[in-house]
Amino acid sequence: MKIAILTDSNAGIDINEAKELGVYLAYTPIIIEEETFYQEDGLTKEKFYAELKSDKNITTSMPSPGDIMDRWDKLLDEGYEQIVYIPLSSGLSNSCHAAIQLSEEYDGKVQVVDNHRISVTMRQAVLDAIWMADNGKDAKEIKEALEANAFDSIIYLTVDDLKYLKKGGRVTPAAAALGAVLNIKPVLRTVGENFDAVDKVRGSKRAISKMLDYTEEYVNKLLENNDTSKIRIGAAGTFEKEEDANSWLEQVKERFPNIPDIYYDPLSLVVGVHTGPEAAGIGVSLILREE
């Protein structure tokens, strides 16, 4: 059966990687001073972060229902028999629930996965979906497997400047102001729903160290019932300089020398709206595929 795998910008898969993987992207709008841009259509990292740091009004929106249905219709017209759509976690956006409702008009040909993931863990779900499709699973079976596996993942994140979380209503203005004065850095965690603060420390180095400690605890828990071949770790961030991204990746590799294929994946610009520049993240996934 010919199955199309479709995801959105929040998975951090850019248009070139999508072509290499053979997956499709639903574009997530970024609105800068009421003008709409898309990362996939050429909004560069340099332009985006320059605009963000200039304190322009920048927001995100979910893909429009019309655009989503157009993508589905086009894929089906191109000869795909079924579609697996993996959007951003329903705990972080309404786009998943909206897509589920839209899919009811497609008689089971479109399966929307409520995967409860974002960024590097969402990327791993996409890779699992590709593997399952290549190994004979139909769209419903892929959806069921991904949803059963959804919470076998975690992300930790720290940001450099709380003002971007303040803009998105994630922290109060008073907390952001106090954090700036005292150099307080939050350590945030998501297991598929909202990002929750699990720690607050002074300075970026301590925040990074805490993130690695928490991640190590989670990995050790997974290793009680799984071997290292089933665990994937992705370092992520909104670093503007390549050397900073490489430095973060090396720190993660040094902490987890026995985990294979640790990689760095830039956080999408859509996520960057809410984290600001110089954020660092790390995600752990228990994968379904055999490699």
C-alpha angles and dihedrals in degrees: 000000000000107000127183119211112210127181137161137246094273092075089071093234109140125212095262094051090046089058091049092049095043095237131129131232132221106209118236115210122237111198116207112185091334093310116115122228135174126210089215091056096056110285098150126217090237094054093042097052092043089056092044094052091048087067095241116161104268124173139159132229134195118256109276118256090238092054092048093050091046089055092049093047092049093050092049090047089052090061105269111141096200139015130212109200117195110188131172117296114287086229091064103037142017091230093093095054091045091052092048090056092048092049091062088078092061102069095236095310090112118054115189114204118216090203099162092222143118137185118349095004090049088050090056090052089055091051090049090051091052091050093049093048090050089051098054104268117142124226096265092050090050091050092050093048094048093048092048089052096040099106095044088097141068139191129205121194139179127189131210097217125030094205092087092054087047091055090053092049093248093123132021121254089245093053091047092050093048091047091054093051095046096035090240115176120193124219106216128194135194129186093181103302131062123341108256127194110243097172143005120206138167115258136010095262092058091046090053091048092050091049091053091048093052091045091051090053090053094046091049089052091052091049090061089077105014138051124236093260090072096052125084125188123195124190113208140177151145095246114157094202120064092217090059091052090048091049091053091048091051091051090054093047091050092053094048107034094157097054112095127228101010106180142178120239121181113236109250118258088246089062090041090064088069101035101039123213124319095031117148127207141173128198132194124199134182101219128215100206127090114230 
